[in-house]
Amino acid sequence: MFLLRKFRHWSKGHGKCTQGEALDGKGTTDRYLVRLSRNRERAINRVARKLRLTADQKPLLTELIDQGYALRKSVKIGNADPREELKAWFAGPTLDRERLEAFISTKADTIREQIPKAISALEVFYASLSFKQQQQIRDRLMGRPRFFGRS
């Protein structure tokens, strides 16, 4: 029985190594992009279900999550491999301070450019929520106890 399950798992392509797959030039695989999209949909549906969002509120949540993904993506762009950048900082006998400061300032500038869009999306979404929904968010952020870890 165990071998049969493993064979089914392997035959559907679940056991394949992702390092050997073709890359899209940005260091991400097609499987990664599909998983990212699926996780986005799950996040939207979970929040919509937990907060009992109306049909008018769900597109605002979608916009907020899309802005978050766009902010994350804009920060990640520019470095194919962050580990290589990290190794370069410590390559010599001393820390490469100029390179580190340039890296951090580039990332900070990117965040400064993108954050107003994310903040406005958050503001519009939060304003659309009812008092009860806003209280649910505050309770969740405050870490108040829930019934057996369920929310």
C-alpha positions, 0 to 999 in steps of 0.5 A, a space after each residue: 500500500 505504501 509503495 502504491 501511494 508513493 508511485 501515485 505521488 511520483 507519477 503526478 509529478 509531486 516528487 520532482 526536484 524543482 532545481 532542475 526545472 527551467 527558470 523564467 529568468 528571474 530565478 523562479 519556476 512556473 511551479 513557484 508562480 502557481 503556488 504563489 497564486 494559489 496561496 494568494 487566493 487562499 489568503 483572500 478566501 480565508 480572510 473573507 470567510 473569517 471577517 464575513 466580508 461583503 461582496 463590496 469588501 472582497 475586491 478591496 481586500 484583493 487590492 490590498 493583498 495585491 499591493 502587498 505582493 507588489 511591494 514584496 516583489 519590488 523589494 526582491 527585484 535586483 538581486 538574483 541571489 541574495 546569498 551572493 550579495 551577503 557573501 560579497 559583504 564579507 569577502 574581504 578582511 573587513 565588512 564592505 560597508 559601502 556596498 552594504 549601505 548602497 544595498 540598504 539604501 536601494 531597498 529603502 528607496 524602493 519601499 518609500 516609492 511603493 509604500 504609499 500605494 499599500 497604505 492607501 489600499 489598507 486605508 480604503 479596506 479598513 474604512 470599508 469594514 464594519 465596527 465588528 470586523 475592525 474589532 476582530 482585526 484588533 483582537 487578532 493583532 493584540 493576540 487575545 486568546 481564542 477558543 482552542 486556537 481557533 479564530 
